[in-house]
């Protein structure tokens, strides 16, 4: 069996474009994948096309060989970023293809399942209102009523991620902004009750002084984690943060730590209780499984980052099914209405859980006609990250 073609589509998502792909072979077998990242989705799209050309003629069943070849060949332009997103999507599509050839779900290729019902936590649930306690409370109750056991939000109003625009150049918050963030968080905690997990996101957009102060205040709300108090550049900074804050506040990082090599120092430094690799960035399902196994050795939980398209959601769930140290998987609560139309079978979400089918591979195919109805956004649009 040989790979004959790789097609790539840029599809409009709720906040940014999805990069979706399909691998074709000379035997008629196919596999689908996703390499979504932003901003710069067109860079990721181009990288996916480029790497797709490089695997033409290879045996698609040699999934680990192809991963290693692409990683080593592209290491000259840097081991992470757009090239790793492309590798991630290709790895996903190859495992989907292999599962369809062998007639087994993807989780069987990752060691078999511990579970097939994957608990989700909701993100992007707060977009139907303003940055105030009343609107957050109203929407948090909707998430709870839908059966979700956790939710995440950025109470610091980081709605524009572009430096020098809405963000303070020194990444600080005024006392009024700090008080509002705490009051919103407390109101949400009161609304959802003590048994529902509440994750606090910072997007690594607080300076060290403010991040420490807010982690200390929010500790009283029994938060499930304080996410990305610092960027991925320095584990020593995370270690310093860990030593400054209340020990009952868990730290979660990982969406910008790519591959097992990128997460190793975090684990060896014991700075995070939970890691959140993103399957369309970290190296795909194969690499996320390896990262999870490494984390297990340090008694660290895994909660995949997943604000992406439907294939990312499905592939992440198959990894979650196959690991013992799983915590929660992220899920976009308010998504575009065509999310389930671009795939051949809709996501099966019941009471805040994703139910994995036993269909081969990821269990779905891409619907090209539906994707073409929603082409990716290629020019500036207010509030959209192209």
Helices and strands as residue ranges (DSSP letters): E 3-11, E 18-25, E 30-34, H 41-54, H 63-74, G 75-77, H 81-102, H 106-109, E 117-123, H 133-145, E 150-153, H 175-192, E 197-201, H 208-218, G 219-221, E 225-227, H 235-244, E 251-253, H 259-268, E 274-275, H 284-297, E 301-302, H 310-321, E 329-332, E 349-350, E 353-355, H 368-372
